[in-house]
Amino acid sequence: MPRVEVNQVPTQKVPPRVHPLTRYPEARRIYCRDNNTRQIYDLGNGQLYKFRPHKRGVYESDIHALIQGTTDIPIPTIYHEWVTVEGGHGGAGGGSVLVHHMVMEKIEGDPLYKVWVHLNRAGKERLVLQFVDYLDELRRITSPIIRSFEGGPLHDEHGVLFGRRNTAQGPFSDNQSLWLALAADLQHSPSRTIQQALIDLRAIMPHGFPATLTHADLHQGNILVRNGNIVSIIDWEGAGFFPSWMEYVQYHPTSNAPEFEFENLVVRGMKAYPIARRFMAILDALRSSDPASVEWALRQLR
């Protein structure tokens, strides 16, 4: 795909002179989640104001700048990004918490899940090809280390990699250090069967380097469509340099149900990592508290 010149607007990592909700009192709240700690407001001027808990070292504008400068992936412009310290809003012992704020471009478009069912075959194929091309571009951005975008511990918001939601571990420079983090909860198991399973599982662990820039939350709500084309991929807060196989493993749907038609078509065009899928499926099952899942994992390793 040919490069397209992008006119980047430098993000100011300071708050605007007047708080967005003060300047635009008619702003409309369009999203609210996690006990009001994540909110989005439509300011009515073609911009959105968002706030959420801050992840140390993660600034979406830095991620956007790299993507805009090296790929053709359509993403919104961030105008302001800043962090505040708020007291008594759920921190440990009622202490302060860091809140992340952004004023950004509002992209006109509908989330993919709203338009997919209304598309004909050609329209669906068009979107799938566009999306696969964007994923290929993203894979060209690599790092010798598995890490957060800024170089620190890798955030795993959904627990897909480390087995626990909202954890951060690393950085990792080799497969062995990554393995120790992946299997950390199982390493101290008193079961000889589990210990042997870990030995067998380590033997089939796929190589994860170089790490590739991975969005890590590519559900259909984060893909905006207008006039039959993808016009934006949004919400890059969880992006980082994950194992090279991570996006494929995470994106692979769990069934062939109609609601996963897009995902099933996309994975056919992605670089496949079947060994990584098997490895993570067994690891997840071993981590499970369900005896049947653990037994399934043990059978896979025999």
DRENKE-427554 format. One record per residue (C-alpha): residue in one letter; residue number from 1; z, x, y. Coordinates in Angstrom, 3 decimals. Example, Ala and Ser with C-alpha at 12.3 -4.5 7.8 and 13.67 -1.06 7.14 Angstrom:
2
<residu A&num 1&w 7.800&u 12.300&v -4.500> $
<residu S&num 2&w 7.140&u 13.670&v -1.060> $
// end
This chain:
302
<residu M&num 1&w 0.000&u 0.000&v 0.000> $
<residu P&num 2&w -0.956&u 1.499&v 3.411> $
<residu R&num 3&w 1.776&u 2.349&v 5.868> $
<residu V&num 4&w 2.229&u 0.037&v 8.807> $
<residu E&num 5&w 3.507&u 1.352&v 12.120> $
<residu V&num 6&w 6.888&u -0.129&v 12.946> $
<residu N&num 7&w 8.235&u -0.325&v 16.470> $
<residu Q&num 8&w 11.896&u 0.352&v 15.797> $
<residu V&num 9&w 14.565&u -0.787&v 18.225> $
<residu P&num 10&w 17.513&u 1.641&v 18.131> $
<residu T&num 11&w 20.694&u -0.120&v 17.079> $
<residu Q&num 12&w 23.630&u 0.146&v 19.459> $
<residu K&num 13&w 26.766&u 0.837&v 17.419> $
<residu V&num 14&w 28.912&u -0.713&v 20.094> $
<residu P&num 15&w 29.644&u -4.371&v 20.788> $
<residu P&num 16&w 27.639&u -6.158&v 23.469> $
<residu R&num 17&w 29.351&u -6.401&v 26.868> $
<residu V&num 18&w 30.116&u -10.076&v 26.202> $
<residu H&num 19&w 31.039&u -11.302&v 22.719> $
<residu P&num 20&w 28.124&u -13.310&v 21.243> $
<residu L&num 21&w 30.190&u -16.468&v 20.727> $
<residu T&num 22&w 31.402&u -16.286&v 24.316> $
<residu R&num 23&w 27.956&u -15.698&v 25.737> $
<residu Y&num 24&w 26.415&u -18.410&v 23.572> $
<residu P&num 25&w 29.066&u -21.146&v 23.304> $
<residu E&num 26&w 26.534&u -23.515&v 21.725> $
<residu A&num 27&w 25.989&u -21.137&v 18.787> $
<residu R&num 28&w 25.822&u -22.983&v 15.489> $
<residu R&num 29&w 27.628&u -21.749&v 12.387> $
<residu I&num 30&w 25.164&u -21.749&v 9.497> $
<residu Y&num 31&w 27.114&u -19.879&v 6.816> $
<residu C&num 32&w 30.761&u -19.525&v 5.843> $
<residu R&num 33&w 32.261&u -18.009&v 2.702> $
<residu D&num 34&w 35.258&u -16.200&v 1.231> $
<residu N&num 35&w 37.994&u -17.978&v 3.176> $
<residu N&num 36&w 36.091&u -17.702&v 6.463> $
<residu T&num 37&w 35.897&u -13.895&v 6.243> $
<residu R&num 38&w 32.082&u -14.041&v 6.095> $
<residu Q&num 39&w 30.316&u -16.112&v 8.709> $
<residu I&num 40&w 26.866&u -16.327&v 10.307> $
<residu Y&num 41&w 26.027&u -18.036&v 13.590> $
<residu D&num 42&w 22.614&u -18.955&v 14.960> $
<residu L&num 43&w 22.873&u -17.967&v 18.632> $
<residu G&num 44&w 19.902&u -20.129&v 19.579> $
<residu N&num 45&w 17.942&u -17.244&v 21.133> $
<residu G&num 46&w 16.151&u -15.916&v 18.074> $
<residu Q&num 47&w 19.178&u -13.889&v 17.027> $
<residu L&num 48&w 22.037&u -14.212&v 14.540> $
<residu Y&num 49&w 25.638&u -13.088&v 14.849> $
<residu K&num 50&w 27.309&u -12.111&v 11.566> $
<residu F&num 51&w 30.712&u -10.834&v 10.623> $
<residu R&num 52&w 32.265&u -9.818&v 7.303> $
<residu P&num 53&w 34.854&u -7.408&v 5.884> $
<residu H&num 54&w 33.861&u -3.831&v 6.631> $
<residu K&num 55&w 32.986&u -1.380&v 3.866> $
<residu R&num 56&w 34.005&u 2.057&v 5.023> $
<residu G&num 57&w 31.018&u 4.237&v 5.819> $
<residu V&num 58&w 28.440&u 1.465&v 5.373> $
<residu Y&num 59&w 26.327&u 0.555&v 8.403> $
<residu E&num 60&w 23.365&u -1.659&v 7.620> $
<residu S&num 61&w 21.452&u -0.417&v 10.656> $
<residu D&num 62&w 21.283&u 3.068&v 9.104> $
<residu I&num 63&w 19.834&u 1.581&v 5.924> $
<residu H&num 64&w 17.382&u -0.523&v 7.941> $
<residu A&num 65&w 16.252&u 2.494&v 9.956> $
<residu L&num 66&w 15.401&u 4.447&v 6.800> $
<residu I&num 67&w 13.559&u 1.513&v 5.236> $
<residu Q&num 68&w 11.642&u 0.725&v 8.416> $
<residu G&num 69&w 10.708&u 4.360&v 8.842> $
<residu T&num 70&w 9.512&u 5.037&v 5.302> $
<residu T&num 71&w 8.315&u 1.745&v 3.778> $
<residu D&num 72&w 6.504&u -1.481&v 4.611> $
<residu I&num 73&w 9.387&u -3.641&v 3.372> $
<residu P&num 74&w 9.941&u -6.405&v 5.942> $
<residu I&num 75&w 13.520&u -6.472&v 7.206> $
<residu P&num 76&w 15.156&u -7.846&v 10.360> $
<residu T&num 77&w 15.994&u -5.706&v 13.364> $
<residu I&num 78&w 19.685&u -5.111&v 14.057> $
<residu Y&num 79&w 20.454&u -4.928&v 17.784> $
<residu H&num 80&w 24.215&u -4.342&v 17.748> $
<residu E&num 81&w 26.539&u -3.256&v 14.959> $
<residu W&num 82&w 30.228&u -2.530&v 15.425> $
<residu V&num 83&w 33.596&u -2.596&v 13.678> $
<residu T&num 84&w 36.859&u -4.017&v 14.971> $
<residu V&num 85&w 40.426&u -3.795&v 13.746> $
<residu E&num 86&w 41.958&u -7.229&v 13.303> $
<residu G&num 87&w 45.661&u -7.719&v 12.647> $
<residu G&num 88&w 47.313&u -10.137&v 10.255> $
<residu H&num 89&w 44.202&u -11.644&v 8.692> $
<residu G&num 90&w 44.769&u -10.951&v 5.036> $
<residu G&num 91&w 45.386&u -7.227&v 4.976> $
<residu A&num 92&w 47.899&u -5.780&v 2.576> $
<residu G&num 93&w 51.345&u -6.879&v 3.675> $
<residu G&num 94&w 49.848&u -8.782&v 6.578> $
<residu G&num 95&w 48.484&u -5.547&v 8.065> $
<residu S&num 96&w 45.255&u -4.931&v 9.895> $
<residu V&num 97&w 41.787&u -5.214&v 8.403> $
<residu L&num 98&w 38.422&u -3.856&v 9.471> $
<residu V&num 99&w 35.816&u -6.449&v 10.414> $
<residu H&num 100&w 32.115&u -5.631&v 10.552> $
<residu H&num 101&w 29.959&u -7.355&v 13.197> $
<residu M&num 102&w 26.204&u -7.510&v 13.743> $
<residu V&num 103&w 23.794&u -9.125&v 16.176> $
<residu M&num 104&w 20.399&u -9.180&v 14.538> $
<residu E&num 105&w 16.961&u -10.707&v 14.582> $
<residu K&num 106&w 16.602&u -14.177&v 13.101> $
<residu I&num 107&w 13.627&u -14.235&v 10.744> $
<residu E&num 108&w 11.890&u -17.585&v 10.521> $
<residu G&num 109&w 11.398&u -18.378&v 6.866> $
<residu D&num 110&w 12.780&u -20.246&v 3.897> $
<residu P&num 111&w 14.727&u -18.708&v 1.022> $
<residu L&num 112&w 12.534&u -18.246&v -2.025> $
<residu Y&num 113&w 14.455&u -20.750&v -4.138> $
<residu K&num 114&w 13.432&u -23.536&v -1.743> $
<residu V&num 115&w 9.704&u -22.844&v -1.865> $
<residu W&num 116&w 9.114&u -21.510&v -5.381> $
<residu V&num 117&w 8.977&u -24.884&v -7.123> $
<residu H&num 118&w 6.307&u -26.094&v -4.687> $
<residu L&num 119&w 3.897&u -23.202&v -5.225> $
<residu N&num 120&w 0.824&u -23.210&v -7.431> $
<residu R&num 121&w 0.123&u -20.399&v -9.870> $
<residu A&num 122&w -1.820&u -18.313&v -7.366> $
<residu G&num 123&w 0.927&u -18.652&v -4.774> $
<residu K&num 124&w 3.574&u -17.566&v -7.256> $
<residu E&num 125&w 1.539&u -14.567&v -8.382> $
<residu R&num 126&w 1.045&u -13.532&v -4.761> $
<residu L&num 127&w 4.790&u -13.461&v -4.083> $
<residu V&num 128&w 5.550&u -11.639&v -7.322> $
<residu L&num 129&w 2.993&u -8.923&v -6.549> $
<residu Q&num 130&w 4.342&u -8.517&v -3.018> $
<residu F&num 131&w 7.904&u -8.225&v -4.265> $
<residu V&num 132&w 7.053&u -5.734&v -7.021> $
<residu D&num 133&w 5.211&u -3.601&v -4.446> $
<residu Y&num 134&w 8.301&u -3.597&v -2.225> $
<residu L&num 135&w 10.513&u -2.597&v -5.147> $
<residu D&num 136&w 8.134&u 0.256&v -5.950> $
<residu E&num 137&w 8.381&u 1.462&v -2.356> $
<residu L&num 138&w 12.157&u 1.322&v -2.493> $
<residu R&num 139&w 12.197&u 3.418&v -5.668> $
<residu R&num 140&w 10.502&u 6.259&v -3.810> $
<residu I&num 141&w 13.648&u 6.774&v -1.749> $
<residu T&num 142&w 15.843&u 8.948&v -3.965> $
<residu S&num 143&w 18.943&u 11.131&v -3.931> $
<residu P&num 144&w 20.121&u 13.858&v -6.312> $
<residu I&num 145&w 23.550&u 12.188&v -6.241> $
<residu I&num 146&w 24.675&u 8.653&v -7.130> $
<residu R&num 147&w 26.502&u 7.604&v -3.977> $
<residu S&num 148&w 26.822&u 5.157&v -1.139> $
<residu F&num 149&w 24.118&u 5.298&v 1.497> $
<residu E&num 150&w 26.376&u 7.361&v 3.754> $
<residu G&num 151&w 27.274&u 9.784&v 0.953> $
<residu G&num 152&w 30.681&u 8.481&v -0.148> $
<residu P&num 153&w 31.870&u 6.416&v -3.140> $
<residu L&num 154&w 29.332&u 3.898&v -4.421> $
<residu H&num 155&w 30.277&u 0.274&v -3.785> $
<residu D&num 156&w 29.843&u -2.101&v -6.733> $
<residu E&num 157&w 30.428&u -5.493&v -5.155> $
<residu H&num 158&w 29.525&u -7.557&v -8.213> $
<residu G&num 159&w 31.065&u -5.311&v -10.852> $
<residu V&num 160&w 27.751&u -4.836&v -12.652> $
<residu L&num 161&w 28.161&u -1.080&v -12.960> $
<residu F&num 162&w 31.894&u -0.375&v -13.114> $
<residu G&num 163&w 33.035&u -3.668&v -14.619> $
<residu R&num 164&w 35.236&u -4.727&v -11.714> $
<residu R&num 165&w 34.159&u -6.550&v -8.572> $
<residu N&num 166&w 34.453&u -4.903&v -5.168> $
<residu T&num 167&w 35.155&u -1.420&v -6.444> $
<residu A&num 168&w 33.879&u 1.915&v -5.173> $
<residu Q&num 169&w 33.659&u 5.085&v -7.256> $
<residu G&num 170&w 31.965&u 8.455&v -7.070> $
<residu P&num 171&w 29.916&u 10.153&v -5.820> $
<residu F&num 172&w 28.426&u 11.372&v -9.101> $
<residu S&num 173&w 26.242&u 14.444&v -9.513> $
<residu D&num 174&w 25.691&u 14.243&v -13.277> $
<residu N&num 175&w 25.630&u 11.799&v -16.172> $
<residu Q&num 176&w 28.983&u 12.923&v -17.568> $
<residu S&num 177&w 30.935&u 12.139&v -14.404> $
<residu L&num 178&w 29.180&u 8.769&v -14.224> $
<residu W&num 179&w 30.044&u 8.097&v -17.864> $
<residu L&num 180&w 33.726&u 8.762&v -17.264> $
<residu A&num 181&w 33.727&u 6.146&v -14.501> $
<residu L&num 182&w 31.760&u 3.613&v -16.532> $
<residu A&num 183&w 34.064&u 3.905&v -19.544> $
<residu A&num 184&w 37.306&u 4.462&v -17.632> $
<residu D&num 185&w 38.962&u 1.219&v -18.766> $
<residu L&num 186&w 38.160&u 1.953&v -22.417> $
<residu Q&num 187&w 39.029&u 5.648&v -22.568> $
<residu H&num 188&w 42.732&u 4.983&v -23.171> $
<residu S&num 189&w 42.281&u 2.345&v -25.837> $
<residu P&num 190&w 44.555&u 3.049&v -28.825> $
<residu S&num 191&w 41.879&u 1.699&v -31.170> $
<residu R&num 192&w 40.107&u 4.365&v -33.200> $
<residu T&num 193&w 37.230&u 1.943&v -33.616> $
<residu I&num 194&w 36.781&u 1.706&v -29.855> $
<residu Q&num 195&w 37.046&u 5.465&v -29.460> $
<residu Q&num 196&w 34.312&u 5.961&v -32.055> $
<residu A&num 197&w 32.228&u 3.291&v -30.340> $
<residu L&num 198&w 32.509&u 5.233&v -27.076> $
<residu I&num 199&w 31.282&u 8.392&v -28.784> $
<residu D&num 200&w 28.314&u 6.500&v -30.199> $
<residu L&num 201&w 27.599&u 4.755&v -26.892> $
<residu R&num 202&w 27.727&u 7.992&v -24.912> $
<residu A&num 203&w 25.026&u 9.361&v -27.203> $
<residu I&num 204&w 22.556&u 6.684&v -26.086> $
<residu M&num 205&w 23.462&u 6.680&v -22.392> $
<residu P&num 206&w 20.244&u 6.928&v -20.359> $
<residu H&num 207&w 19.768&u 9.588&v -17.709> $
<residu G&num 208&w 20.320&u 8.071&v -14.265> $
<residu F&num 209&w 18.911&u 10.734&v -11.952> $
<residu P&num 210&w 17.494&u 11.027&v -9.424> $
<residu A&num 211&w 19.415&u 8.087&v -8.021> $
<residu T&num 212&w 17.235&u 5.520&v -6.284> $
<residu L&num 213&w 17.933&u 3.378&v -3.255> $
<residu T&num 214&w 18.856&u -0.010&v -4.695> $
<residu H&num 215&w 19.455&u -3.302&v -2.876> $
<residu A&num 216&w 21.878&u -4.511&v -5.592> $
<residu D&num 217&w 21.843&u -8.194&v -4.559> $
<residu L&num 218&w 18.252&u -9.390&v -4.767> $
<residu H&num 219&w 18.867&u -13.058&v -5.494> $
<residu Q&num 220&w 16.299&u -15.565&v -4.249> $
<residu G&num 221&w 18.419&u -16.468&v -1.225> $
<residu N&num 222&w 17.879&u -12.953&v 0.139> $
<residu I&num 223&w 14.088&u -13.217&v -0.024> $
<residu L&num 224&w 12.603&u -15.162&v 2.896> $
<residu V&num 225&w 9.132&u -16.701&v 2.676> $
<residu R&num 226&w 6.802&u -18.161&v 5.306> $
<residu N&num 227&w 3.184&u -19.299&v 4.910> $
<residu G&num 228&w 3.019&u -18.030&v 1.346> $
<residu N&num 229&w 4.211&u -14.489&v 2.091> $
<residu I&num 230&w 7.484&u -12.623&v 1.923> $
<residu V&num 231&w 8.530&u -12.154&v 5.554> $
<residu S&num 232&w 11.914&u -10.522&v 5.049> $
<residu I&num 233&w 14.356&u -9.141&v 2.508> $
<residu I&num 234&w 17.854&u -9.464&v 3.936> $
<residu D&num 235&w 21.520&u -8.546&v 3.343> $
<residu W&num 236&w 21.430&u -4.817&v 2.584> $
<residu E&num 237&w 25.181&u -4.270&v 2.876> $
<residu G&num 238&w 25.496&u -3.500&v -0.848> $
<residu A&num 239&w 22.587&u -1.051&v -0.950> $
<residu G&num 240&w 23.220&u 2.456&v -2.185> $
<residu F&num 241&w 21.859&u 5.205&v -4.374> $
<residu F&num 242&w 22.447&u 3.768&v -7.848> $
<residu P&num 243&w 21.317&u 5.107&v -11.239> $
<residu S&num 244&w 17.535&u 5.011&v -11.442> $
<residu W&num 245&w 17.670&u 2.198&v -14.014> $
<residu M&num 246&w 20.148&u -0.016&v -12.173> $
<residu E&num 247&w 17.842&u -2.416&v -10.325> $
<residu Y&num 248&w 15.930&u -3.181&v -13.532> $
<residu V&num 249&w 19.079&u -3.795&v -15.563> $
<residu Q&num 250&w 20.713&u -5.942&v -12.900> $
<residu Y&num 251&w 17.586&u -7.917&v -12.055> $
<residu H&num 252&w 16.610&u -8.708&v -15.629> $
<residu P&num 253&w 17.317&u -12.448&v -16.119> $
<residu T&num 254&w 19.602&u -13.684&v -18.836> $
<residu S&num 255&w 17.261&u -16.436&v -20.031> $
<residu N&num 256&w 13.750&u -17.876&v -19.790> $
<residu A&num 257&w 14.986&u -21.008&v -18.021> $
<residu P&num 258&w 12.663&u -22.380&v -15.300> $
<residu E&num 259&w 15.034&u -21.311&v -12.517> $
<residu F&num 260&w 14.480&u -17.687&v -13.589> $
<residu E&num 261&w 10.677&u -17.868&v -13.623> $
<residu F&num 262&w 10.340&u -15.586&v -10.587> $
<residu E&num 263&w 12.707&u -12.960&v -11.985> $
<residu N&num 264&w 11.005&u -12.968&v -15.385> $
<residu L&num 265&w 7.629&u -12.422&v -13.748> $
<residu V&num 266&w 8.983&u -9.649&v -11.532> $
<residu V&num 267&w 10.574&u -7.590&v -14.324> $
<residu R&num 268&w 7.226&u -7.489&v -16.111> $
<residu G&num 269&w 5.909&u -5.488&v -13.169> $
<residu M&num 270&w 8.927&u -3.200&v -12.789> $
<residu K&num 271&w 9.363&u 0.141&v -14.473> $
<residu A&num 272&w 11.151&u -0.813&v -17.677> $
<residu Y&num 273&w 14.409&u 0.731&v -18.878> $
<residu P&num 274&w 15.043&u -0.974&v -22.250> $
<residu I&num 275&w 17.500&u 1.694&v -23.380> $
<residu A&num 276&w 19.520&u 1.221&v -20.208> $
<residu R&num 277&w 19.579&u -2.549&v -20.760> $
<residu R&num 278&w 20.882&u -2.066&v -24.284> $
<residu F&num 279&w 23.414&u 0.530&v -23.139> $
<residu M&num 280&w 24.848&u -1.696&v -20.402> $
<residu A&num 281&w 24.881&u -4.786&v -22.633> $
<residu I&num 282&w 26.963&u -2.944&v -25.232> $
<residu L&num 283&w 29.260&u -1.459&v -22.588> $
<residu D&num 284&w 29.837&u -4.872&v -21.001> $
<residu A&num 285&w 30.627&u -6.361&v -24.394> $
<residu L&num 286&w 33.111&u -3.586&v -25.195> $
<residu R&num 287&w 34.839&u -4.251&v -21.859> $
<residu S&num 288&w 35.138&u -7.943&v -22.691> $
<residu S&num 289&w 38.385&u -9.651&v -23.631> $
<residu D&num 290&w 36.418&u -11.822&v -26.059> $
<residu P&num 291&w 36.783&u -10.480&v -29.639> $
<residu A&num 292&w 33.387&u -11.888&v -30.609> $
<residu S&num 293&w 31.701&u -9.921&v -27.815> $
<residu V&num 294&w 33.473&u -6.734&v -28.845> $
<residu E&num 295&w 32.448&u -7.266&v -32.476> $
<residu W&num 296&w 28.832&u -7.788&v -31.374> $
<residu A&num 297&w 28.937&u -4.471&v -29.493> $
<residu L&num 298&w 30.342&u -2.664&v -32.519> $
<residu R&num 299&w 27.574&u -4.075&v -34.726> $
<residu Q&num 300&w 24.963&u -2.782&v -32.259> $
<residu L&num 301&w 26.311&u 0.733&v -32.641> $
<residu R&num 302&w 26.433&u 0.811&v -36.431> $
// end
